[in-house]
């Protein structure tokens, strides 16, 4: 497998004056927009940020060379609107568009519109995006080049009835994959025929909300696999290089939360199979730019192709750390017409990426909103932060919950883990719940941090989280409200500095960072136990499954709420009879709003 070099003088060379990439509109927001701003600055390219009112003071806006406000608050009116993005690029005098990841990054229609407007698209050709951008097309390409694929439907499934027929043929459990899904959205599994209708419906609805299309595939689910992927670069001359492998096995609801590179424990034969399949797939479609090919590695050592992502990935950072190159910079250079070298030197060391999402892992990973009250980044050898926030940033519910990424490198996996523990302990991120406490626990988990990797894509959700969450949930009070959070406060006794935990209400402001131990909130489970179901977060109700008079059992789904492009099922905490339903599909709700009332 070919891989990338330590940083070389050519990695710092600016784009030549006669190249068509001098001023880039960034059709994205948050930490990836800031990452692109910095890559542009390194290459002597002017960057133009597109922002909404809520992001007016964000770092990607203030550090860009220029910025233009988008009218509208939600993704559909801003970052998912092709006419809006094209008009803005022309008004800003941009000669190129970088889509980042998510939103329109894998839209062949957007790539075509950019080209027709006379602008340079920093990404794959529309033809390659269309060939790989949906899972049905990617499966066809993989089969054409002899890459291993699982059994499944030959194309999109039109109905739940057809899905059931295919599932019976290939056997349960099955995976339902939205053709145009990505980032874990539009992906569900069904263990049996009873679970299939709800899973099919949820996958389709979630993908349609996030990507505008809801068609689904059905495939045989590989039980307890690891998630392995390859980071690739391809130039316009047909030269494809596999820079490194990554392991993205730690997921919940099929969304990655922790990644590492290179993927540990692969044999030479497995690495060669991954490299050959990736190169053949990308060459077959005439790919240009950065791409990721994703695979599953079964417990029996069998590798099957899943999909190809025609964009830069969230986890590109760890490949950069072990390879010593700027992948976003290479995207820009390839778009400007540069060719890749014949090969890259081998990767060096090991790296982890921790996704810092605005989610509460102790309460089922519900997205959270609010203002970041304290923020202090870790530092030291091997530590990198890609962040789009700072103290005072308000986290809303209209966009993706990922706020920052912590990337840690070490000369070997053990050292990288030790540095990760130190970096997480240094990170101060208060005001909204994040995944940091979970990440810290994972760095100590024997199944993940031991000599042998003993995890699978369902391990975090099914094996690790139940006990972890139970240890962190407080007992509710009689009125159903969780007791106030505690904060860590610094005191001095006879000159001895001590850190003690006190109730938040008793902690006077000291001017020093204070670490919240638990956020006070009303959970849907607690609310149900007291006679009603309330919204656990601000969001939109996308489905209501009950009507007045219905009898429900503990665990039954009552409704589904969507926030930050993610769906959260709301279930009954106990057996009950529904008295009234206060909302319907499409209703906007705030945290604590009444959704369903039960007979007492």
C-alpha positions as CSV (number, residue, x, y, z in Angstrom):
1,X,0.0,0.0,0.0
2,X,1.3,3.4,-0.9
3,X,1.1,6.1,1.7
4,X,1.9,9.8,2.2
5,X,5.1,11.6,3.3
6,X,6.2,13.8,6.0
7,X,5.6,17.4,5.0
8,X,7.8,18.4,2.1
9,X,8.6,21.7,0.5
10,X,6.1,21.0,-2.2
11,X,3.3,20.7,0.4
12,X,3.8,24.4,1.2
13,X,4.0,25.6,-2.4
14,X,1.3,28.2,-3.3
15,X,-1.0,27.6,-6.3
16,X,0.6,29.0,-9.4
17,X,-0.7,32.3,-10.6
18,X,-2.0,30.9,-13.9
19,X,-4.1,28.2,-12.2
20,X,-7.9,28.5,-12.0
21,X,-8.1,28.5,-8.2
22,X,-7.3,31.9,-6.7
23,X,-10.5,32.7,-4.7
24,X,-12.6,29.9,-3.2
25,X,-16.2,30.0,-1.9
26,X,-16.5,27.5,1.0
27,X,-20.0,26.1,0.7
28,X,-20.1,24.8,4.3
29,X,-19.7,25.9,7.9
30,X,-18.2,25.1,11.2
31,X,-14.9,23.3,11.8
32,X,-14.6,22.0,8.2
33,X,-15.1,25.5,6.8
34,X,-12.3,26.7,9.1
35,X,-10.1,23.8,8.0
36,X,-10.6,24.9,4.4
37,X,-9.8,28.5,5.3
38,X,-6.5,27.5,6.7
39,X,-5.6,25.3,3.8
40,X,-6.4,28.2,1.4
41,X,-4.2,30.5,3.5
42,X,-1.3,28.1,3.4
43,X,-1.5,28.0,-0.4
44,X,-1.9,31.7,-1.0
45,X,-5.6,31.3,-2.0
46,X,-8.3,33.8,-0.9
47,X,-11.2,32.2,1.0
48,X,-14.8,33.3,1.1
49,X,-17.1,32.1,3.9
50,X,-20.9,31.7,3.6
51,X,-22.6,32.1,6.9
52,X,-26.0,32.3,8.6
53,X,-27.0,34.9,11.3
54,X,-26.3,32.4,14.1
55,X,-22.7,31.9,12.8
56,X,-21.9,35.6,12.4
57,X,-19.1,35.5,15.0
58,X,-17.8,32.0,14.3
59,X,-14.1,31.5,13.7
60,X,-14.6,30.3,10.1
61,X,-16.3,33.7,9.3
62,X,-13.8,35.9,11.1
63,X,-10.7,34.2,9.8
64,X,-11.8,33.9,6.1
65,X,-10.6,36.6,3.8
66,X,-14.1,37.5,2.9
67,X,-17.6,36.5,4.1
68,X,-21.2,36.8,2.9
69,X,-24.3,36.3,4.9
70,X,-26.9,33.7,3.8
71,X,-30.6,34.6,4.2
72,X,-32.4,31.8,6.0
73,X,-31.6,29.7,9.1
74,X,-32.0,26.1,8.2
75,X,-29.9,24.0,5.9
76,X,-32.6,23.7,3.2
77,X,-32.6,27.4,2.6
78,X,-28.8,27.9,2.9
79,X,-26.1,25.2,2.5
80,X,-28.5,22.8,0.6
81,X,-29.7,25.4,-1.9
82,X,-27.8,25.1,-5.2
83,X,-29.0,28.4,-6.6
84,X,-28.1,30.2,-3.4
85,X,-24.6,28.9,-3.5
86,X,-24.0,29.6,-7.1
87,X,-25.3,33.1,-6.9
88,X,-23.2,33.8,-3.8
89,X,-20.0,32.4,-5.5
90,X,-20.6,34.8,-8.5
91,X,-21.4,37.8,-6.3
92,X,-18.2,37.1,-4.2
93,X,-16.0,36.9,-7.3
94,X,-15.0,33.4,-6.5
95,X,-13.4,31.2,-9.2
96,X,-13.8,27.9,-7.3
97,X,-16.1,26.2,-4.9
98,X,-15.1,23.8,-2.1
99,X,-18.1,21.9,-0.6
100,X,-16.4,20.4,2.4
101,X,-18.3,17.4,3.6
102,X,-22.1,16.9,4.1
103,X,-24.7,19.2,2.6
104,X,-23.9,19.4,-1.2
105,X,-20.5,17.8,-1.1
106,X,-21.6,14.7,-3.0
107,X,-24.2,16.3,-5.2
108,X,-23.5,15.7,-8.9
109,X,-26.1,18.3,-9.6
110,X,-24.2,20.9,-7.6
111,X,-20.9,19.9,-9.3
112,X,-22.5,20.3,-12.7
113,X,-24.0,23.7,-11.7
114,X,-20.6,24.9,-10.5
115,X,-18.9,23.9,-13.8
116,X,-21.8,25.5,-15.9
117,X,-21.3,28.7,-14.0
118,X,-17.7,28.8,-15.2
119,X,-16.2,27.9,-11.8
120,X,-13.8,25.2,-10.7
121,X,-15.3,22.4,-8.6
122,X,-12.9,21.3,-5.8
123,X,-14.0,17.7,-5.9
124,X,-14.7,14.7,-8.1
125,X,-16.3,15.1,-11.5
126,X,-20.1,15.0,-11.5
127,X,-20.0,11.7,-13.4
128,X,-17.9,10.0,-10.7
129,X,-20.1,11.4,-8.0
130,X,-23.2,10.1,-9.7
131,X,-21.5,6.7,-10.1
132,X,-20.4,6.5,-6.5
133,X,-22.6,9.0,-4.7
134,X,-25.5,6.6,-4.1
135,X,-24.9,3.1,-2.6
136,X,-26.7,1.3,-5.5
137,X,-24.3,2.8,-8.0
138,X,-21.3,2.1,-5.8
139,X,-22.3,-1.5,-5.5
140,X,-22.5,-1.9,-9.2
141,X,-19.1,-0.4,-9.7
142,X,-17.6,-2.6,-7.0
143,X,-19.1,-5.7,-8.7
144,X,-17.8,-4.5,-12.1
145,X,-14.2,-4.4,-10.9
146,X,-14.4,-7.6,-8.8
147,X,-14.4,-6.0,-5.3
148,X,-16.1,-8.1,-2.7
149,X,-19.8,-7.1,-1.9
150,X,-22.4,-8.5,0.4
151,X,-25.7,-10.1,-0.8
152,X,-28.5,-7.6,-1.3
153,X,-31.0,-5.9,-3.6
154,X,-29.7,-5.1,-7.0
155,X,-31.0,-1.6,-6.8
156,X,-33.3,0.7,-4.8
157,X,-36.2,-1.0,-3.1
158,X,-39.6,0.6,-3.9
159,X,-41.7,-0.6,-0.9
160,X,-41.6,-2.2,2.5
161,X,-43.3,-5.3,0.9
162,X,-40.4,-5.6,-1.6
163,X,-37.9,-5.1,1.2
164,X,-39.5,-7.9,3.1
165,X,-39.3,-10.3,0.2
166,X,-35.6,-9.5,-0.4
167,X,-34.8,-9.8,3.4
168,X,-36.5,-13.3,3.4
169,X,-34.3,-14.3,0.5
170,X,-30.9,-13.2,1.8
171,X,-31.8,-13.9,5.5
172,X,-31.9,-11.8,8.6
173,X,-30.4,-9.7,10.0
174,X,-30.4,-7.1,7.3
175,X,-29.1,-3.5,6.8
176,X,-31.3,-0.8,5.3
177,X,-29.2,1.8,3.6
178,X,-30.5,5.0,2.1
179,X,-29.1,5.2,-1.4
180,X,-28.2,8.9,-0.9
181,X,-27.4,8.7,2.8
182,X,-24.2,9.3,4.6
183,X,-22.6,10.1,7.9
184,X,-24.7,7.4,9.6
185,X,-28.0,9.0,8.5
186,X,-30.4,6.9,6.6
187,X,-28.9,3.6,7.9
188,X,-30.9,1.1,10.0
189,X,-30.7,-2.6,10.8
190,X,-33.5,-5.1,11.3
191,X,-33.0,-8.3,13.2
192,X,-36.3,-9.9,12.0
193,X,-39.4,-9.3,10.0
194,X,-41.1,-7.4,12.8
195,X,-38.4,-4.8,13.0
196,X,-38.1,-4.2,9.2
197,X,-41.0,-1.8,8.6
198,X,-40.0,0.7,11.2
199,X,-36.3,0.5,10.2
200,X,-37.1,1.0,6.5
201,X,-39.4,3.9,7.3
202,X,-36.8,5.6,9.5
203,X,-33.9,5.1,7.1
204,X,-35.8,6.6,4.2
205,X,-37.3,9.5,6.2
206,X,-34.0,10.5,7.8
207,X,-32.1,10.4,4.5
208,X,-34.8,12.5,2.8
209,X,-34.6,15.1,5.6
210,X,-30.8,15.3,5.4
211,X,-30.1,14.8,1.7
212,X,-33.4,15.3,-0.1
213,X,-33.7,11.7,-1.3
214,X,-35.1,8.6,0.5
215,X,-34.6,5.5,-1.7
216,X,-33.2,2.5,0.2
217,X,-31.2,-0.7,-0.5
218,X,-31.4,-3.9,1.5
219,X,-28.2,-5.9,2.2
220,X,-27.2,-8.8,4.3
221,X,-25.9,-7.5,7.6
222,X,-22.4,-8.7,8.6
223,X,-22.6,-9.5,12.3
224,X,-20.0,-7.9,14.6
225,X,-17.7,-6.5,12.0
226,X,-15.1,-3.8,12.2
227,X,-15.4,-0.7,10.0
228,X,-12.3,-0.2,7.9
229,X,-11.7,2.5,5.2
230,X,-9.0,3.7,2.9
231,X,-8.1,7.4,2.3
232,X,-7.3,7.9,-1.4
233,X,-6.1,10.7,-3.7
234,X,-6.5,10.7,-7.5
235,X,-5.4,13.2,-10.1
236,X,-6.7,14.1,-13.5
237,X,-4.2,11.8,-15.2
238,X,-5.7,8.7,-13.7
239,X,-3.1,8.2,-11.0
240,X,-4.6,6.9,-7.7
241,X,-2.8,6.6,-4.4
242,X,-4.0,5.0,-1.2
243,X,-2.6,7.2,1.5
244,X,-3.5,5.1,4.5
245,X,-6.2,2.9,6.2
246,X,-8.4,3.9,9.1
247,X,-10.5,2.1,11.6
248,X,-13.9,3.7,12.4
249,X,-15.5,0.9,14.3
250,X,-16.6,2.9,17.4
251,X,-20.0,4.1,16.4
252,X,-23.5,4.6,17.8
253,X,-26.6,4.6,15.6
254,X,-24.1,4.0,12.7
255,X,-22.4,7.4,13.3
256,X,-18.7,7.4,14.0
257,X,-17.5,9.0,17.2
258,X,-13.9,7.9,17.4
259,X,-11.4,6.9,14.6
260,X,-7.8,5.8,14.4
261,X,-5.2,5.4,11.7
262,X,-3.7,3.2,10.5
263,X,-6.3,0.4,11.1
264,X,-4.7,-2.0,13.6
265,X,-4.3,-5.7,13.2
266,X,-4.6,-6.0,9.4
267,X,-2.6,-8.7,7.6
268,X,-0.5,-7.8,4.5
269,X,-3.1,-9.7,2.4
270,X,-6.0,-7.7,3.8
271,X,-4.2,-4.4,3.2
272,X,-3.4,-5.4,-0.4
273,X,-7.1,-6.4,-1.0
274,X,-8.3,-3.0,0.4
275,X,-5.8,-1.1,-1.7
276,X,-6.5,-3.0,-4.9
277,X,-10.3,-2.7,-4.5
278,X,-10.1,1.1,-3.8
279,X,-7.8,1.9,-6.7
280,X,-9.8,-0.2,-9.1
281,X,-13.1,1.4,-8.0
282,X,-11.9,4.9,-8.4
283,X,-10.1,4.4,-11.7
284,X,-13.3,2.7,-13.1
285,X,-15.3,5.9,-12.6
286,X,-12.5,8.4,-13.6
287,X,-12.2,9.8,-10.1
288,X,-10.4,13.0,-9.4
289,X,-9.7,14.4,-5.9
290,X,-9.9,13.0,-2.4
291,X,-12.1,9.9,-1.8
292,X,-12.7,7.3,0.9
293,X,-13.7,3.7,0.2
294,X,-15.4,2.0,3.2
295,X,-15.4,-1.7,4.0
296,X,-16.5,-4.1,6.7
297,X,-14.1,-6.6,8.1
298,X,-16.0,-9.6,9.5
299,X,-14.9,-11.6,12.5
300,X,-13.9,-14.4,10.1
301,X,-11.5,-12.0,8.3
302,X,-13.7,-11.6,5.3
303,X,-13.7,-8.1,3.8
304,X,-16.8,-6.6,2.0
305,X,-17.1,-3.3,0.2
306,X,-19.8,-0.9,1.6
307,X,-19.6,2.4,-0.2
308,X,-17.3,5.2,-1.5
309,X,-17.5,8.8,-0.3
310,X,-16.8,11.3,-3.1
311,X,-15.5,14.0,-0.7
312,X,-13.1,14.7,2.1
313,X,-14.1,12.8,5.3
314,X,-14.5,14.1,8.8
315,X,-11.7,11.8,9.9
316,X,-9.2,12.9,7.2
317,X,-7.2,14.5,10.1
318,X,-5.7,11.3,11.4
319,X,-4.5,10.3,8.0
320,X,-2.8,13.7,7.7
321,X,-1.1,13.2,11.1
322,X,0.4,9.8,10.2
323,X,1.1,10.7,6.6
324,X,2.5,14.2,7.0
325,X,0.5,15.8,4.2
326,X,-2.4,18.3,3.9
327,X,-5.2,16.4,2.3
328,X,-7.4,19.5,1.9
329,X,-4.4,21.3,0.4
330,X,-4.1,18.4,-2.1
331,X,-7.8,18.8,-3.0
332,X,-7.1,22.4,-4.0
333,X,-3.9,21.5,-5.8
334,X,-5.5,18.7,-7.8
335,X,-8.4,21.0,-8.7
336,X,-5.9,23.5,-9.9
337,X,-4.4,20.9,-12.3
338,X,-1.4,19.5,-10.3
339,X,-0.4,15.9,-10.6
340,X,0.3,13.5,-7.7
341,X,3.8,12.2,-7.1
342,X,4.5,8.6,-8.2
343,X,4.2,7.5,-4.5
344,X,4.2,8.7,-1.0
345,X,6.5,7.4,1.8
346,X,5.1,5.1,4.4
347,X,2.9,6.4,7.3
348,X,4.6,7.1,10.6
349,X,3.1,6.4,14.1
350,X,-0.5,6.2,15.1
351,X,-3.3,8.8,15.5
352,X,-6.8,9.0,17.1
353,X,-9.6,11.4,16.4
354,X,-12.3,12.2,19.0
355,X,-15.5,13.8,17.7
356,X,-16.7,16.5,20.2
357,X,-20.4,16.5,19.5
358,X,-23.0,18.5,21.3
359,X,-24.7,15.4,22.5
360,X,-25.4,13.9,26.0
361,X,-24.1,10.3,26.0
362,X,-25.5,9.6,29.4
363,X,-29.0,10.3,28.1
364,X,-29.0,8.3,24.9
365,X,-26.9,10.7,22.9
366,X,-29.7,13.3,22.6
367,X,-28.5,16.5,20.9
368,X,-28.2,19.5,23.2
369,X,-28.2,23.2,22.7
370,X,-27.0,26.2,24.7
371,X,-24.1,28.5,25.1
372,X,-20.5,27.4,25.6
373,X,-19.5,29.0,28.9
374,X,-15.9,27.8,29.3
375,X,-13.6,26.6,26.6
376,X,-9.9,25.7,26.9
377,X,-8.1,23.6,24.4
378,X,-5.4,21.0,25.3
379,X,-1.9,21.3,24.0
380,X,1.5,19.6,24.1
381,X,3.2,17.0,21.9
382,X,1.0,15.2,19.4
383,X,-2.2,17.2,20.1
384,X,-4.2,19.0,17.4
385,X,-7.6,20.7,17.6
386,X,-9.9,21.3,14.6
387,X,-12.6,23.5,16.1
388,X,-15.3,25.9,15.0
389,X,-16.3,27.2,18.4
390,X,-15.0,29.2,21.3
391,X,-16.3,30.4,24.7
392,X,-19.6,32.3,24.1
393,X,-20.6,30.3,21.0
394,X,-24.3,29.4,21.0
395,X,-25.1,25.9,19.9
396,X,-28.4,25.8,18.1
397,X,-30.5,22.9,16.7
398,X,-30.5,23.7,13.0
399,X,-27.2,22.2,12.0
400,X,-25.0,19.2,12.7
401,X,-24.0,18.6,16.4
402,X,-20.3,18.3,15.8
403,X,-18.5,21.2,17.3
404,X,-14.8,20.2,17.3
405,X,-12.4,17.4,16.8
406,X,-9.5,16.4,19.0
407,X,-6.7,14.7,17.1
408,X,-3.8,13.0,18.9
409,X,-0.7,11.5,17.4
410,X,2.0,9.2,18.9
411,X,4.9,7.2,17.6
412,X,2.9,4.0,18.4
413,X,-0.7,3.2,19.5
414,X,0.0,3.0,23.2
415,X,1.7,6.4,23.3
416,X,-1.1,7.9,21.2
417,X,-3.6,6.6,23.8
418,X,-1.7,7.9,26.7
419,X,-1.5,11.4,25.1
420,X,-5.2,11.1,24.3
421,X,-6.0,10.6,28.0
422,X,-3.9,13.6,28.9
423,X,-5.4,15.8,26.2
424,X,-9.0,14.9,27.2
425,X,-8.3,15.6,30.8
426,X,-7.0,19.1,29.8
427,X,-9.9,19.9,27.6
428,X,-12.4,22.4,29.3
429,X,-15.7,22.5,27.3
430,X,-18.6,23.6,29.5
431,X,-22.1,24.9,29.0
432,X,-23.3,22.1,26.8
433,X,-23.0,18.4,27.2
434,X,-20.4,16.7,24.9
435,X,-19.0,13.3,24.2
436,X,-15.7,14.1,26.1
437,X,-16.6,12.0,29.2
438,X,-17.4,9.0,27.1
439,X,-14.2,9.5,25.1
440,X,-12.1,9.5,28.3
441,X,-13.7,6.2,29.4
442,X,-13.1,4.6,26.0
443,X,-9.4,5.3,26.2
444,X,-9.3,3.0,29.3
445,X,-11.6,0.3,28.0
446,X,-9.8,-3.0,27.8
447,X,-11.6,-4.1,24.6
448,X,-10.4,-0.9,22.8
449,X,-7.2,0.1,24.5
450,X,-5.8,-3.4,25.1
451,X,-3.2,-5.2,23.0
452,X,-5.9,-6.7,20.8
453,X,-8.8,-4.8,19.4
454,X,-12.0,-6.6,20.6
455,X,-14.7,-4.2,19.4
456,X,-17.2,-4.2,16.6
457,X,-19.6,-1.6,15.1
458,X,-22.2,-2.5,17.7
459,X,-19.9,-3.0,20.7
460,X,-20.2,0.6,21.9
461,X,-23.9,0.7,21.7
462,X,-24.8,-2.7,22.9
463,X,-21.9,-3.8,25.2
464,X,-20.3,-0.6,26.6
465,X,-23.0,2.1,26.8
466,X,-25.7,0.4,29.0
467,X,-23.4,0.1,32.1
468,X,-21.6,3.4,31.3
469,X,-24.8,5.4,31.1
470,X,-26.3,3.8,34.2
471,X,-23.4,4.8,36.2
472,X,-23.9,8.4,35.3
473,X,-27.7,8.9,35.5
474,X,-28.8,10.6,38.7
475,X,-32.0,9.5,40.5
476,X,-34.9,11.8,39.7
477,X,-36.6,13.7,42.5
478,X,-40.3,13.3,43.3
479,X,-41.4,16.0,40.8
480,X,-39.5,14.2,38.0
481,X,-36.7,16.7,37.7
482,X,-33.1,15.5,38.0
483,X,-31.2,17.2,40.8
484,X,-29.0,20.1,40.0
485,X,-25.7,19.5,38.4
486,X,-22.4,19.6,40.3
487,X,-19.4,21.7,39.4
488,X,-15.8,21.4,40.4
489,X,-14.6,24.4,42.3
490,X,-11.0,25.3,43.3
491,X,-10.5,26.2,47.0
492,X,-7.3,26.8,49.0
493,X,-6.9,25.5,52.6
494,X,-3.8,26.6,54.4
495,X,-2.2,27.2,51.0
496,X,-3.1,23.8,49.7
497,X,-5.0,23.9,46.4
498,X,-8.0,21.5,46.4
499,X,-10.7,20.8,43.8
500,X,-14.1,19.9,45.3
501,X,-17.5,19.2,43.9
502,X,-20.5,21.4,45.0
503,X,-24.0,21.9,43.7
504,X,-24.0,24.4,40.9
505,X,-26.5,26.6,42.7
506,X,-24.0,27.1,45.5
507,X,-21.0,27.8,43.4
508,X,-20.2,31.5,43.2
509,X,-18.5,32.8,40.0
510,X,-14.7,32.8,40.6
511,X,-13.4,33.8,37.2
512,X,-11.8,30.4,36.9
513,X,-12.9,27.6,34.6
514,X,-15.4,25.3,36.4
515,X,-16.1,21.8,35.2
516,X,-19.7,20.7,35.1
517,X,-20.3,17.1,36.2
518,X,-23.9,16.8,35.0
519,X,-26.4,18.9,33.2
520,X,-29.8,19.3,34.8
521,X,-32.6,18.2,32.5
522,X,-35.9,16.4,32.3
523,X,-35.6,13.2,30.3
524,X,-38.4,11.6,28.3
525,X,-38.2,8.5,30.5
526,X,-38.7,10.5,33.7
527,X,-41.5,12.5,32.2
528,X,-43.3,9.4,31.1
529,X,-43.1,8.0,34.5
530,X,-44.8,11.1,35.9
531,X,-47.8,10.9,33.5
532,X,-46.5,12.6,30.4
533,X,-43.9,12.5,27.7
534,X,-42.1,15.8,27.1
535,X,-39.6,16.8,24.4
536,X,-36.0,16.1,25.6
537,X,-34.6,18.7,23.2
538,X,-35.6,21.4,20.8
539,X,-36.4,20.0,17.4
540,X,-39.1,18.9,15.0
541,X,-41.6,16.0,15.4
542,X,-41.3,13.8,12.4
543,X,-43.6,10.9,13.4
544,X,-46.3,10.2,16.1
545,X,-47.1,6.6,16.6
546,X,-49.9,6.8,19.1
547,X,-53.5,8.1,19.5
548,X,-55.7,8.8,22.5
549,X,-56.9,5.6,24.0
550,X,-54.0,3.5,22.8
551,X,-52.4,1.1,25.3
552,X,-48.6,1.2,25.2
553,X,-46.0,-1.0,26.8
554,X,-42.6,-0.1,28.2
555,X,-40.2,0.4,25.3
556,X,-42.9,1.1,22.7
557,X,-42.0,3.9,20.3
558,X,-44.4,6.9,20.9
559,X,-42.9,9.5,18.6
560,X,-39.7,10.5,16.7
561,X,-38.0,13.9,17.1
562,X,-35.4,15.3,14.7
563,X,-32.7,17.7,15.8
564,X,-29.4,18.6,14.3
565,X,-30.1,16.3,11.3
566,X,-30.5,13.3,13.6
567,X,-33.6,11.4,14.6
568,X,-34.3,10.3,18.2
569,X,-37.0,7.8,19.0
570,X,-39.0,8.6,22.1
571,X,-40.3,5.5,23.9
572,X,-42.6,4.7,26.8
573,X,-40.9,4.2,30.1
574,X,-43.7,2.0,31.5
575,X,-47.1,0.4,30.5
576,X,-49.8,3.1,30.1
577,X,-52.9,4.3,28.3
578,X,-52.6,7.4,26.1
579,X,-54.9,10.2,27.3
580,X,-54.0,12.9,24.7
581,X,-51.5,13.7,22.0
582,X,-50.4,17.4,21.9
583,X,-48.3,17.4,18.7
584,X,-48.4,16.1,15.1
585,X,-45.7,15.4,12.4
586,X,-44.0,18.6,11.4
587,X,-44.5,20.4,14.7
588,X,-41.6,22.4,16.1
589,X,-41.0,21.9,19.8
590,X,-38.8,23.1,22.6
591,X,-37.2,21.1,25.4
592,X,-39.8,20.3,28.0
593,X,-42.9,20.8,25.7
594,X,-45.7,18.4,26.3
595,X,-45.9,15.7,23.6
596,X,-48.1,12.9,25.0
597,X,-50.2,12.7,28.2
598,X,-51.0,9.4,29.9
599,X,-53.9,8.3,32.1
600,X,-52.9,8.5,35.7
